[in-house]
Amino acid sequence: MRKSGVLMHISSLPSPYGIGTVGAEARAFVDFLSDSGQSFWQMLPVAPTGFGDSPYQAFSAFAGNPYFIDLDTLANEGLLKCEDYVNLNWGVDPTHVDYGLLYKTRYPVLRKAAERLLSQGSEDFSAFCAENAFWLEDYALFMALKDSHGGAAWSEWERPLRFREAAALERSRAALSKDVFFYKAFQFFFYSQWRALHAYATKKGVSIIGDIPIYVAPDSADVWAKPELFQLDGDLRPVEVSGCPPDGFSADGQLWGNPLYDWEKHAASGYAWWIARIRHSFEVYDVLRIDHFRGFDAYYAIPYGDDTAQNGRWRKGPGYALFAAIKAALGEKPIIAEDLGFLTDSVRKLLADCGYPGMKVLQFAFDSREESDYLPHNFPQNCVVYTGTHDNDTIIGWFQTAPHDDVNKAKDYMRLHERESEPRCMLSTLWSSVAELAIAQMQDLLELGCEGRMNTPGTPSSNWRWRMRPDTDLSEPSRWLKHITKLFGRL
């Protein structure tokens, strides 16, 4: 069935407290989607971010981001007082997240709420901890230990803690018990509020598309808690790390630096960790996008310690065996495969065997040198189409910076001179395509330029910061979006 939706991360929602949350503004965004005839809200990973603020490099594959906890909701529940947070310095620019300021300001406020929860007691909290113990115990201790080590990566901790010696862990749990409680409480707050938002979206007919990266961060509770599932040496250092090979865009390739999975160990366990990860994800989201899907067929492995990706080599991934195990355990699930980039026949076969829709990005379609699979007349029906992703410029930014011949090809293809603005022309082109699902970035609905870009790959700072202005009038974009959604049969 033909449907459509909008890509907008939680962090980009307006709020008075430095970053978007899952509170009232999130519900207002659900209302906007519902009023606009949209069926899906897609967002980036909601995991707790670390250095660099990327949602794709998180401290846990299972935890939620404490920044997204809504403070007004905690106040309504009696866990905060207005004077605890209302008049604090949350930054002066409502269009950008100041992560440095947020880190200093948000956690002391959340600790006050956690202290009140501790003093009151809660059966719901106890039940939450028991239900999520399989990941929560390790995550809460991991974060408490990071705090006690001044934020240092676990690979720099003393050997007994790095190697998770039982006596050292027991001493740490006792010594850091209050901090461990705080991090459990933060997750309780997040997931309680998330469930309320998810229920509200479901009531409004809006499904949530979540996003998980294929890899986990090197400094994460996942690697620390289960090092045997990763390619680490006897000192728990990575043997090889993730990335992409050199290509026409980068002579050095991309060095991501994530530890690689030991797929033989995963297979021996029946892919238990992956099944748990996917099961948990579908308790959070309705649909799941898996980033870098081609890495399950073959992954690029770079020697640990290299400064570039030039010396990497391709290694065989788990292939369909992983997804067969997931389907056997969980049944058929609605998964979107991020299959962008150079694809081999074996990657295409894996996608076909899984039956998952792949992705098409219209900004990639107009290379004037060749015919592209991303041109709408080449789309298969079983795909999800985007004008751009979080790694692309906005539509207006693309028209300003793409090669002249590519821009002319786009204008000719879409008959732009006969129609509306560049963003609306591109969005109408997608909505009219045969693809089952079309997704617009919120920045493009607002017709923003380069200032609305979410991430520029390969740049170390100033990413993931864009926020929608709190005074944005969405009434006209909503009417237009509902019009094209009805016009092209996606309502």
Phi, psi and omega in degrees: 000135183288128180220173177208168181193188185229138175265118181206117181283152178306317184300335186274353177291149175288151172190160180281357193242037167091339183198155177293152181226180180267025182267224189298321181292328176293319176294323177296325178291322174301317178300317178301315180297314180298314180295334182269004179078020183268145183259343187224143167244113176261140178222169177277173179306140182259018182285162181290124185274154178245213180301130182096344171069012181282129175292351178265002174228087190247162179284349180199143174278353186243334186281160174260159184280117179300336178299334185273358176292132183274122185288324178297323178296317177299322178294318179297333179272001179081012181265348174224156169251152183305321182292347178290336190212337191296318186261015177284164178279107180255012180105162185250350183248105182287355182263359180218145174277130173260092188293325179297314178294320182299318181300321182285330189264320191289315187295320176301325178292315180296327178295325176298318178295320180294322178297321178291324176297318179297319182289329182275327188076154182200121175293325178297320178297315179300318179294320178300314181297320180293318182292328184252017184302330184299337175236331188292321182299311180293319182296313183296319178292320178303312181292322177296319178293321177301315179299318182289343177255023177066025180087002182297148176297151183298335179293348179257359179288166177296152189306316181301326179279324177300319182268008174055046177293135190305316182295320180294320179294320181295319177297319181293319178300321180288314184290329185249025188302321182290319178295321176301317177300316181304313184290330172293319180297319179301319180292324176298316178300311184300308187288330174296315180290324179297315180301322178295317178295316181299317178297321179296316179297317179299317179299327181272002179079021181248122176265149183255126174263117177266177187216128173233136174288150178296321184259164172250161183290148176299322178264077182219157176297332182296312182287319180298319185283328184225063183297337181294344181272002184234160181278084180241153179271188184295342177258014179065029172262146178300143173277312175223161182228171187276164176166192178230148182288165174302147177210193182293343180266335184213117180292335181265353186075192179241124178257101182278320174089005178287145172295147182266152180286146168271092188294334176295320178293319178298317180297319181298331180271003186073024181059039185300318182295317180293320177298317178297321180294315181290320177300313179298319181298322180280352167279343180261317186244168174267324180228151185232127171262128178255120183286145174056053184300328183298340179292345176281337176276306176210140182237151182267123185246125184246133180305133180298133181101345177292149179271342179226177179264012187295329187263015180284171176212156181279138176232154184284132176270189184285340180066208186292340182304321179298313185285332173296320179293319178296316180294323180295325182276323190244350186082182178291129181236148179284100183239136174256130181261119175283100186245035182283160178096192182287123182245136175268170177299325182290327175293317179298321179294318179299317179297317180294320180296321179287328182081009182281146172289140173269188184245146172233137182237117187295329179296339179273358192277340197252033172296114186291352183272346187201162172284140187240143173293345183272357174288136186305327181289352176257000182294139162280163179291324183276073177206166176242127187248144181226149168289320177198168178250185179297342180268358181258162171289167172293170179299313179298318177299320179296314180298332181278337189240345181289158177305146186303316182294324179294318179297317179297321178296318179298316180296320180292315182298318185266005182051047188298327183293347181258359193231210190273200178297164181303311179299316183290329176295314179296316181295319177298322178299318178292313183300330181276352184286172180280351183303141182293329182225132177239135183233132176252140169288140180301324181300328180281328172297326179275357178057049178271157177267208184301337181295344180267002182294137183274317185210140172245104184306141178087358177255138190275347187213173176065024177254166174063024189254342189298139175225147175284137181298141181293340181263015181294128178269112184263003186296315182288313175303325179295315179298316182294318181296318178295324180298309183289332178293320176288318182302320185257020170072032179249006185285000000 
